[in-house]
Amino acid sequence: MEEHLTGGMKRNSLLLCLAAVAAMAFSQSGRTDDFTLDVSRGVIDGHSGVRKFGRNEAVSRVEEDIWSAGGIYVFPTAAEAVRVRAGGETADSAGGSGARAVMIEGLDQNWTEVSEAVTLAGSRAGAPTQTKFIRVFRAYVTDVGTYGGNNIGNIDIESTTSLNTLCRIAAGVGQSQMAIYTIPAGKTGYLKRLHLVTESSANGNFRILQRKNADDVAAPFSGKRLVFATDNLNRLFQVEYKHYIPFPAKTDIWVSGSVIGGNKTSMAASFDLILVDN
């Protein structure tokens, strides 16, 4: 018996076929229905994820930035070669039992993402990097001399001209801790999540700040601007943004904190960004 389809049935059949084709194409792309997971897996073109976390173990009533070295972070105004100093620990050296090599990640003079592996030289400062960095936002130990080990002492990454500390890997951690980041050239960053912690009974004040046009090094400069603040925080604060906060390329983002009262305390912060190619 011949089957006759009405116009409505034909349209429904066509829609079902199109949906099946779309589902098959979606499956073949390797994507799931979890956008953030797919960004992390690298299956969405032009998108990548960044997680920054920092810790300052001795914040007082005077505001400091949240990074391992403490104090106020000094952002470079020119690209420089950097070098690694192992904090006086001879075990952190090319043939030592501690850290033997580290990876440095940041931005070059064109504000493009770069990285370079560096071999440690014990208590002496190592040789300058081949790469000139305008920003250093992460470093971690890659090679060690003891199974399951890491760096014995602090490892500092410093500029070769100004000698400012740009990044620190605290002793025994193997990874820098700095709630500081700069959006690379050609990308826009979207703030997805913010996590703040005071790690004692002391209450703390946090600020997350931004400075656009970080490559402007002559007046008039772009001023730093508050993104978010919370005062009198005890223990933990976290926010997940439904509408992500955008930051254009060459924008510095960092977290600072201060303690209410006279006792120093440890403060930590982390934030998640999604980077999208412009």
LINQUIQUI-V341387 format. One record per residue. N is the residue number from 0. OMEGA is omega in whole degrees, 0 to 359 (* if undefined). Layout:
BEGIN
n={N;N}
omega={OMEGA;OMEGA}
END
This chain:
BEGIN
n={0;1;2;3;4;5;6;7;8;9;10;11;12;13;14;15;16;17;18;19;20;21;22;23;24;25;26;27;28;29;30;31;32;33;34;35;36;37;38;39;40;41;42;43;44;45;46;47;48;49;50;51;52;53;54;55;56;57;58;59;60;61;62;63;64;65;66;67;68;69;70;71;72;73;74;75;76;77;78;79;80;81;82;83;84;85;86;87;88;89;90;91;92;93;94;95;96;97;98;99;100;101;102;103;104;105;106;107;108;109;110;111;112;113;114;115;116;117;118;119;120;121;122;123;124;125;126;127;128;129;130;131;132;133;134;135;136;137;138;139;140;141;142;143;144;145;146;147;148;149;150;151;152;153;154;155;156;157;158;159;160;161;162;163;164;165;166;167;168;169;170;171;172;173;174;175;176;177;178;179;180;181;182;183;184;185;186;187;188;189;190;191;192;193;194;195;196;197;198;199;200;201;202;203;204;205;206;207;208;209;210;211;212;213;214;215;216;217;218;219;220;221;222;223;224;225;226;227;228;229;230;231;232;233;234;235;236;237;238;239;240;241;242;243;244;245;246;247;248;249;250;251;252;253;254;255;256;257;258;259;260;261;262;263;264;265;266;267;268;269;270;271;272;273;274;275;276;277}
omega={181;180;179;179;175;179;181;179;178;179;180;179;178;179;179;178;179;179;180;178;179;180;179;179;179;180;181;178;181;182;172;176;178;185;183;177;181;174;180;180;179;182;174;184;175;180;174;181;177;172;178;178;183;181;174;190;186;178;179;178;178;185;175;175;186;176;191;183;179;182;179;181;178;179;178;175;177;179;180;166;178;177;184;177;189;171;176;181;179;179;177;184;186;180;186;180;179;179;179;181;177;172;178;180;179;181;179;184;176;180;177;181;179;175;177;176;183;175;182;183;178;184;178;172;181;179;177;177;172;181;170;184;169;175;168;183;178;171;179;180;179;183;178;181;180;180;180;182;173;184;181;180;174;173;181;170;186;176;185;181;182;182;175;174;182;183;177;168;183;183;174;185;178;186;175;178;182;178;186;181;176;181;181;175;177;181;170;179;179;181;185;186;177;184;183;183;163;192;172;180;181;176;184;174;178;170;169;190;175;170;179;177;183;178;173;183;175;182;2;178;170;182;175;188;180;174;182;176;171;184;174;181;175;177;197;171;177;176;173;184;175;175;188;181;184;174;180;178;178;173;173;177;179;181;176;181;174;185;175;183;189;185;174;180;176;178;181;179;173;176;181;178;165;177;180;177;179;*}
END
